[in-house]
Amino acid sequence: MKKLFLLLFSVFSMMSFANVNYNVFLKMDNKAEMAVSEISKELKKVGIDSLYSEGYIVHLTAYLTEYKPEELPKLKKVVNEMASKTKPFELEFFGIHKTAGNWLMLDNKNTRELQDLVDEITVKLNRYRALDAEVPGWAKSIPEKVKSFKAYGSPNVFMNFDPHITLLTPKDPEKIAQFMENYKLKPFTTKVIGIGIAEVDSLGQAQGKKVLYEVNFKK
């Protein structure tokens, strides 16, 4: 009986202290989703299923890091605060690029308004992050990314912020090359209309059912 108690206590302790990846993301209007839907159809023609076609949300990451699960109410409080004082604003998407690791990204132009918003979100949430989180494998060989992660819990904040919508996590490079050769993006403008929190997988992506909280900006 004592052994069973110790085993249950050990399991409970591990569950209580396990970190979870929460992505505090920016929500866009349906123009962004329409564009991603169109791109997804073209990717399908070369035999690739996009994240969108697999049920993952269209989003722009503001701040992604690890937390203890019990910090979620504090994250919601920050999200509410930011949404209450932010008005919708425009973003321009201009191109698509493939990374060295065979991810596919839909790129938008950074703006002072976007950068300031993401910087403030980072500062307000940084205090709640899990300090025992490990540097992501892809960032370990990049000194500036490691420095950013150790200081702020993310390799992609402040000077390293690179806004985009992720279309694909690593896929067949030959099929991606075929898509890139045949598809030309028509630049478009969308609006950022809200902010949300999603629990994400190890690659930073969330399916719709994993969105935990959303709130629109004030009009």
N, C-alpha and C positions, 0 to 999 in steps of 0.2 A: 504493500500500500504506500509505504514511504517512497519507494522508487517511482511509482506511478505519479505521486504528487510532485516529486522533483522533476520528472519528465514534463508534466503539464506546465509546471512553473517555468521551465526552461523554454518551452515552445511559446508560452504567453509572453515571456520577456523578449524573445526574438521578434515576435510579431509587433510588440509595443514599440520597439526601438528601430525597426526597419525603416529605411528612408523610402520616400516616394517621389517620383519626378512630377512636378507640377509646372505646366507651361502657362504663364500669364500672357495671353495673346490678344491681339487687336482684331476686332471683327469688322469686316467690310460689307458694303452693300452687294446686291445681287449681280452687279456688273462684273465683279471679280469672279464670282462663281460661274457665271455664263462663259467667261473667257477660259477658265480652267476646264469647264465641261467641253468646250470646243477643242482645246488642246488634247484632252483625254481621248476624244474620238480619233484624232489624228495619230496619237500614240498607239491606239488599238489597231490601226491599219498596219503597223509594223510589228505587231505581236506583243505589245507591252501594255500591261494594266497599270494605270496611274494610281496614285494614292487616292485621288478623288473617286475613281471608279470602284475602288475597294472600300469605300465608305468612310474615308478619313476626311476631316474637316479642312476647309479652305481657311487659312489663317496667316497672320503675320506675327511671328514671335516677338514679344517685348522683353520677357525675362524668363528664362528656363533654368531651373536648378533643382536640387534635392532638398526636401524638407522632412521633418518628422510629421506624420499624419495629423497630429493634434494641432499643428499650426494653421490648418486650413481656415478656421474662423477669422484669424488675423489677416490672412490673405484676402478674404472676402471684404473685410473692413477697408483695406487699402484700395481694392477695386472699386468699392462704392464711393470712396472719397475722390478717387481720380475721375470717375465717371461724372460725378456731380459738378465738376468744375471744368469739364472739357466739352467743347463743341465739335460736331463732325467736321472733318477737313479732308481735302482731296489729296490723292496720291496718283502719280503717273507711272504706269508699267510700260517698259520700253524694250525689253529683250528677254531672251532665254539663254542660259549657259549651262554647260556640263562641267562638273567639277572633276578633279583628278581621280576622285574615288567613284566616279560614275553615278553621282546624284544629278538630278536635273532641277534647275531653279528658274523661277519666273521673277525677273528683277524689276524693282521699282526705284525711282529716284528718291534719295533721301532728301528730307527738307528740315529746316530748322525746327518747325513745329513738331515733326515726327521725332527727331532726335531729342528735343527737350522733354517730350512726353515719356519716351522710353528711359531716358536718364533719370527722371524723377521716380518712375516706377521701380527702377533698379535700386535707387537709394533707399526707398521706403521698404522694399522687400528684403534687401540684403541682410537686415538684422535678424530675420526669421529663418534663414537657410540653415541646412544641416552642415556643421563645420567638419564632419568626418567624411564628406563626399570625396570621391576620387576624381582626378582629372580624366576626362574622356580620352580613350585610346588615341583617337585621331589627332588630338591636340598636344599630346605629350612631347612631340618632336619640334614644336613651335614655341620658342621661349616667351614671346609676347602673349601667346594664348595661355600658357601655363601661369604666367604672372597675373593675368586678368582673372583666371579661375580661382587662384589662391586668394586674391583680394576680394573678389565679388561673387564667387560661386558660379561664374559663367565665363567662357572664353570669348563670348560675342556681345560684349557691352561696351558702352562709352566709345572710345576710339576704334574699337573692333566691331562695332555694330554694323551689320551688313544686311539691310532689310530685303526680304524676298518671300515668295510663296514656294514651298517645296512641292514639286510636281512628282518627283520619283526619289525614293531611296535606291541604293545601288542596284542597277539592272545591266543587262547585256549591252556592252559598249558599242557593238556593231549595229544593233537595232537602234540605239540612241543616235548613232551617227547617221543612219538612214533617215530617221525622223528629222534631224537637224538639217540635212541636205534638202529635204522636200518641203519643210514647213517654214513659213515666214510670218512672224507675229506682227499683227497690226497693233501699234501702241494704243493704249486706252487709259482712261482716267476713271478711278473709282473713289468712293468715299469711305473713310474710316468712321464707323458709326457707333462702336461700342468696345467693350473690353470683357474678357472672360477668363476662366480658369479651367484647364483640362488636365486630367491625369494622362501622361504620355508613356509610350514604350521606350525601350532603350535607344531608339533612334530619334526620339523627340516628337513622335507623331501620335495623334489621337483620333480615334473613331468617334462618330457623333455621340454614341452612348457614354463616352468617357468625359464629355463636357460636364463639369460639375456646377458651374455658375456662370451666368452672363448678365450684363446690365448695359443698356444703351446710354450713350452720351446724352447730355441735355441738348435740346433743340435750339 
